[in-house]
């Protein structure tokens, strides 16, 4: 009885965003822009699309409109995230 409850709680605590990361390469995703700004000292806060590893700036139409979250730009780029190639 305790095992299913423990597993259920564990599953809730693991973010789907964290599961989308490549093994060995973790990106800390912030839920709010305010939280990201507090932790991204001397770095830009951008929106990371975790499905296709694309970064968006605040003025981009895809900013906050894709699956992902707020991140520190330099950390995201260091593990392979990149800016948009072109919008369709």
LORO-273571 format. One record per atom (N, C-alpha, C): x, y, z; residue in one letter. Coordinates in steps of 0.05 Angstrom, whole numbers, padded with zeros to 5 digits, always signed. Example, Ala and Ser with C-alpha at 12.3 -4.5 7.8 and 13.67 -1.06 7.14 Angstrom:
2
+00264-00114+00156A;+00246-00090+00156A;+00264-00066+00156A;+00257-00045+00142S;+00273-00021+00143S;+00258+00001+00157S;
END
This chain:
88
+00016-00024+00000X;+00000+00000+00000X;+00017+00025+00000X;+00038+00025+00016X;+00055+00049+00017X;+00071+00054-00008X;+00078+00033-00022X;+00094+00036-00046X;+00079+00052-00068X;+00054+00046-00075X;+00040+00062-00095X;+00037+00091-00087X;+00032+00096-00062X;+00029+00123-00052X;+00055+00138-00055X;+00077+00125-00047X;+00104+00138-00049X;+00110+00143-00078X;+00105+00124-00096X;+00111+00128-00124X;+00094+00151-00135X;+00069+00152-00128X;+00051+00174-00137X;+00061+00201-00129X;+00070+00203-00104X;+00081+00229-00095X;+00107+00236-00109X;+00123+00216-00114X;+00148+00220-00128X;+00143+00229-00157X;+00123+00217-00170X;+00117+00224-00197X;+00107+00253-00199X;+00092+00262-00179X;+00082+00289-00179X;+00106+00309-00176X;+00126+00302-00160X;+00148+00320-00155X;+00167+00323-00179X;+00168+00302-00196X;+00185+00304-00219X;+00170+00319-00241X;+00182+00341-00250X;+00170+00357-00270X;+00173+00343-00297X;+00153+00345-00315X;+00156+00335-00342X;+00178+00349-00357X;+00184+00374-00349X;+00206+00388-00361X;+00232+00375-00355X;+00236+00366-00331X;+00261+00353-00323X;+00264+00327-00338X;+00242+00313-00343X;+00244+00288-00358X;+00251+00292-00387X;+00247+00316-00398X;+00253+00322-00426X;+00283+00327-00430X;+00299+00329-00409X;+00327+00335-00412X;+00343+00311-00421X;+00364+00316-00435X;+00383+00295-00443X;+00397+00284-00419X;+00404+00258-00418X;+00418+00247-00395X;+00444+00261-00390X;+00450+00268-00366X;+00475+00281-00358X;+00476+00311-00364X;+00455+00321-00376X;+00454+00350-00382X;+00428+00361-00371X;+00430+00374-00348X;+00406+00384-00335X;+00404+00414-00336X;+00381+00424-00342X;+00376+00452-00343X;+00355+00459-00322X;+00361+00479-00305X;+00343+00486-00284X;+00322+00504-00296X;+00297+00496-00295X;+00274+00510-00306X;+00260+00525-00283X;+00255+00550-00287X;+00241+00566-00267X;+00212+00570-00275X;+00193+00569-00256X;+00165+00571-00263X;+00157+00600-00269X;+00171+00619-00257X;+00164+00647-00261X;+00189+00662-00271X;+00184+00684-00285X;+00206+00701-00294X;+00219+00714-00270X;+00204+00720-00250X;+00215+00732-00226X;+00235+00714-00213X;+00228+00688-00210X;+00247+00669-00198X;+00272+00666-00215X;+00270+00666-00241X;+00293+00663-00258X;+00311+00688-00255X;+00300+00711-00254X;+00316+00736-00251X;+00331+00736-00224X;+00320+00724-00204X;+00334+00723-00178X;+00358+00704-00179X;+00358+00684-00196X;+00379+00664-00198X;+00398+00668-00221X;+00391+00683-00241X;+00408+00686-00265X;+00423+00712-00262X;+00442+00713-00244X;+00458+00737-00239X;+00475+00743-00264X;+00474+00768-00273X;+00489+00777-00297X;+00484+00760-00321X;+00460+00749-00324X;+00454+00733-00347X;+00425+00740-00356X;+00420+00735-00382X;+00393+00741-00392X;+00374+00718-00385X;+00350+00725-00379X;+00329+00706-00374X;+00314+00702-00401X;+00312+00677-00410X;+00299+00671-00435X;+00279+00648-00430X;+00262+00644-00450X;+00243+00622-00449X;+00255+00598-00464X;+00256+00575-00452X;+00267+00551-00465X;+00244+00532-00472X;+00242+00526-00498X;+00224+00505-00508X;+00238+00479-00504X;+00229+00463-00485X;+00242+00438-00477X;+00237+00415-00497X;+00218+00418-00515X;+00213+00397-00534X;+00233+00397-00557X;+00241+00421-00566X;+00260+00422-00588X;+00285+00439-00582X;+00290+00445-00557X;+00314+00459-00547X;+00319+00486-00560X;+00298+00501-00562X;+00300+00528-00574X;+00296+00549-00552X;+00311+00571-00554X;+00309+00593-00535X;+00295+00616-00548X;+00278+00630-00533X;+00263+00653-00543X;+00267+00676-00524X;+00271+00700-00536X;+00273+00725-00521X;+00246+00736-00516X;+00243+00754-00496X;+00217+00765-00489X;+00201+00778-00512X;+00214+00789-00531X;+00200+00802-00554X;+00191+00782-00575X;+00199+00757-00573X;+00192+00737-00593X;+00163+00728-00589X;+00148+00723-00611X;+00120+00715-00608X;+00116+00687-00595X;+00137+00671-00595X;+00136+00644-00582X;+00143+00645-00553X;+00152+00667-00543X;+00160+00670-00515X;+00136+00663-00497X;+00139+00644-00480X;+00119+00632-00461X;+00096+00618-00475X;+00097+00614-00501X;+00075+00601-00515X;+00083+00573-00526X;+00104+00562-00514X;+00112+00535-00521X;+00116+00519-00495X;+00120+00493-00498X;+00125+00476-00474X;+00153+00482-00463X;+00154+00491-00439X;+00181+00497-00427X;+00179+00514-00403X;+00199+00532-00400X;+00200+00549-00377X;+00222+00570-00379X;+00224+00586-00359X;+00245+00607-00358X;+00272+00595-00349X;+00293+00604-00363X;+00320+00593-00357X;+00340+00616-00359X;+00364+00610-00349X;+00387+00628-00353X;+00399+00621-00380X;+00402+00641-00397X;+00411+00637-00425X;+00438+00622-00427X;+00458+00631-00412X;+00484+00618-00414X;+00484+00589-00407X;+00469+00582-00386X;+00467+00554-00378X;+00453+00537-00400X;+00432+00548-00411X;+00418+00533-00433X;+00435+00530-00457X;+00450+00550-00465X;+00467+00548-00489X;+00490+00529-00484X;+00499+00527-00459X;+00522+00509-00453X;+00514+00479-00456X;+00489+00473-00455X;+00481+00445-00458X;+00467+00440-00485X;+00469+00459-00504X;+00459+00454-00531X;+00434+00468-00540X;+00422+00484-00523X;+00398+00500-00532X;+00408+00522-00550X;+00391+00530-00569X;+00398+00550-00589X;+00375+00568-00594X;+00381+00590-00607X;+00360+00609-00615X;+00344+00597-00638X;+00321+00609-00644X;+00304+00599-00667X;+00318+00603-00693X;+00315+00583-00710X;+00327+00584-00737X;+00310+00603-00755X;+00284+00599-00756X;+00266+00616-00771X;+00238+00609-00761X;+00220+00628-00763X;+00192+00623-00754X;+00176+00615-00778X;+00158+00596-00773X;+00141+00587-00795X;+00113+00596-00792X;
END
